[in-house]
Amino acid sequence: MDGRNITKIVRNMMLYKNKENKSDLNNNEFELVRYTTKHSDGLYAKDIALYLNVDKALVTRMVKRLVKEEYISVFPDPIDSRKKLIKPCQKAYLIKETERNEEIQFYNAIFKVLTKEELLLLDELISKIYLESKRYRKIRFEGINDEK
């Protein structure tokens, strides 16, 4: 099996979204925005850096830009005022919904070539693969190189 076909499908979906959506966010910025909408009570930069698998300095630069663009806001932590909480703004929820709708449009269009039975099987298999990818992400992708 050529697992790279999954990458190629995702790449085509990203190209479609780039054509449809005139967002000025790069992939990391969008993921940061999306992640904050899942944690509306606020996140620390170190949590975002761990999630995105990037260094905290990059998160700090992205946060500055995203605050300026009004996707997120930064607030002092009520428990420790030295720390800052990063929270989504309304614009974050709007861009997340727009991106979600574009992904649904793309996948609905390409899935038309499958029967209902094939769709059910594909959904089952992708769910299984997704859970394994999530497991690897939680352990910070340790062991992937050992799986040869």
FENQUI-V543397 format. One line per field, one symbol per residue. ss: DSSP state (A for helix, B for strand, O for the rest). phi: phi as a letter, one per 30 degrees, with the letter a starting at -180 (. if undefined). psi: psi as a letter, one per 40 degrees, with the letter a starting at -180 (. if undefined). A space follows every 10 residues. Layout:
ss->???
phi->???
psi->???
This chain:
ss->OOOAAAAAAA AAAAAAAAAA OOOOOOAAAA AAAAAAAAOO OOBOAAAAAA AAOOOAAAAA AAAAAAAAOO OBBBBBOOOO OOOBBBBBOA AAAAAAAAAA AAAAAAAAAA AAAOOAAAAA AAAAAAAAAA AAAAAAAAOO OOOAAAAO
phi->.cdddddddd dddddddddd ccdccddddd ddddddddbd djbceddded ddibddddde dddedddedi dbbbbddddb ddccccbdce dddddddddd ddddeddedd dddcdddddd deddddddde ddddddddch idjddddd
psi->hgeedddddd dddddddddd hfiehidddd dddddddege eiiidddddd defiiddddd ddddddddef diihiihddh edihhhiiid dddddddddd dddddddddd edeiiddddd dddddddddd ddddddddff ehedeee.
